[in-house]
Amino acid sequence: MSDTVENQGRRDFIVVATNTMLAVGAAAVIYPFVNQMNPAADTLALSSIEVDVSGIEEGQAITVKWRGKPVFIRHRTAKEIELAGQVNMDDLRDPQGDLDRVEKPELLVIQGICTHLGCVPLGQKIGEVKGDFNGWFCPCHGSHYDTSGRIRKGPAPTNLEVPPYTFLSDNVIKIG
Amino acid sequence: MSSPEFKNPVVKWIDHRLPVFSFMHHELHEYPTPRNLSYLWNLGSLAGLALVTMIVTGIILAMHYTPHVDHAFESVERIMRDVNHGWLIRYIHMNGASFFFIVVYIHIFRGLYYGSYKAPRELLWILGVLILLLMMATAFMGYVLPWGQMSFWGATVITNLFSAIPWIGDSIVVWLWGGFSVDNPTLSRFFALHYLMPFLIVGVVILHIIALHRFGSNNPLGIDVSGKQDTIPFHPYYTSKDLFGAMVFLTIFASAIFFYPNFLGHPDNYIPANPLQTPAHIVPEWYFLPFYAILRAIPDKLGGVLMMFGAIAVLFVLPWLDRSPVRSGRFRPLFKLFFWVLLADCVLLGYLGGKPAEGIYVTLSRLATAYYFIHFLVILPLLSVVEKTRPLPQSISTPVIGGGMVSAPAAKRGKADV
């Protein structure tokens, strides 16, 4: 073997170049195999819904399914709105004003998924436990939410999420 | 077996307790391999690559596939249209089956030409034939899953083969179907078994490799390794050669996937299964065509089925049909000639299997079928006695370094001394 220093450098270059190309190739192969587990086109196509909210009377709430999960739509009473507006920000774990969480104060649209570990809180139906703050109560690990869906007591870290939605007309909202 | 010295202390610690690194070093690194292997010896590792590819893509497809008669076809279409890169993964799997068979068929004919089935590698060969059988069952059941017209009618025809068994045939077919025709129960069980069988293949492949490493690879000269001068370590020599072959294989494979993904398939399988109408011209996948030709060549139901399975069965006993002491076709002038005739015969059978069963095609199928069996049952045993073989080289390294040739009987005596 005539391994001069000069030769060695050229060999190293070939080895590094080959391994680099190998890594690029491997990544290109792995990508589709990983990406196939992401939501498919038909799943993504179902990612927004339209809801007619005109039928919800004051004090009533409905639950709709969006992306496979419940969305709570509540037509709040004047008292509930007042209660939500009075809260001192210092008392909140995840401070957020009530008006920042709604498009129209009487209509509260929130994701019905407890921010602790994903259970569906109680309080939608008449007669269900509403928790210490008259909003929602998660039976899994005891999180209490107020009439604005904000976390007040229990293990959940943040408020019930507000999904992206817009009013298409006075009566119809589009979620997603 | 020399124990390698590992520098990494973690590797050293583990290897002392669980000698996996020693094992890998022994079987994949220092493993002494004949120095004269040609590219035909790449096909084993390529088959392994194909098997792994099929299992990986298969598991992914199973994540998106629904094994139900009402949803199977649509779930495959969803894979093709909606699942991210689903088209790619399905095309890899679909063409992968064909390429797996291409590789394995070349691997088998390599073994036939160089006498790789002869002592002491009979069990290695038999395990290989077993793998072929398992592959055929797996491929057949996999072809049923998309629930297209060819899936349905292929399943119907192949399961009906078992009705040829006297007395109990019809009961067996009903048992296979789980009903009175190919229907949902059939599809569910085919899916379950199609998922299981590749792992059985992996098991037999492991046995195949254990048997291979007992005496090492055969080689183009077909003579035994006589010492260190005849071998080179597997790594880096054959790992790099296998890797190069794999790159060539993948290039061809990728060309098929990206440019001609449906070339080897049948368009009728993109029509949803219809139990009330058989396609006008029904053919199996190309890799079954030679066997299909044999099935149709025999004008008797049971006879056709027996001959078709017999075409594989004869391979199991091949080591005892060919008794010639010389392995490699290089030193067997007559055997070499008949080998090429056999290969042509198999290609012809494949061609005939794809043609309608009428007129000249039937006659040719019968002749080709007859020749297939005559080759194994008459010609090979006869050649073992009458053929005058060419002198064998003294050792693998002799033709390289230079030296004399010895006659075949002498080579045999030499082998007995080892």
Boltz contact constraints between the chains, C-beta under 6 A:
constraints:
  - contact:
      token1: [A, 32]
      token2: [B, 85]
      max_distance: 6.0
  - contact:
      token1: [A, 32]
      token2: [B, 88]
      max_distance: 6.0
  - contact:
      token1: [A, 35]
      token2: [B, 84]
      max_distance: 6.0
  - contact:
      token1: [A, 35]
      token2: [B, 85]
      max_distance: 6.0
  - contact:
      token1: [A, 36]
      token2: [B, 60]
      max_distance: 6.0
  - contact:
      token1: [A, 36]
      token2: [B, 83]
      max_distance: 6.0
  - contact:
      token1: [A, 36]
      token2: [B, 84]
      max_distance: 6.0
  - contact:
      token1: [A, 36]
      token2: [B, 85]
      max_distance: 6.0
  - contact:
      token1: [A, 38]
      token2: [B, 84]
      max_distance: 6.0
  - contact:
      token1: [A, 40]
      token2: [B, 82]
      max_distance: 6.0
  - contact:
      token1: [A, 40]
      token2: [B, 83]
      max_distance: 6.0
  - contact:
      token1: [A, 41]
      token2: [B, 82]
      max_distance: 6.0
  - contact:
      token1: [A, 42]
      token2: [B, 82]
      max_distance: 6.0
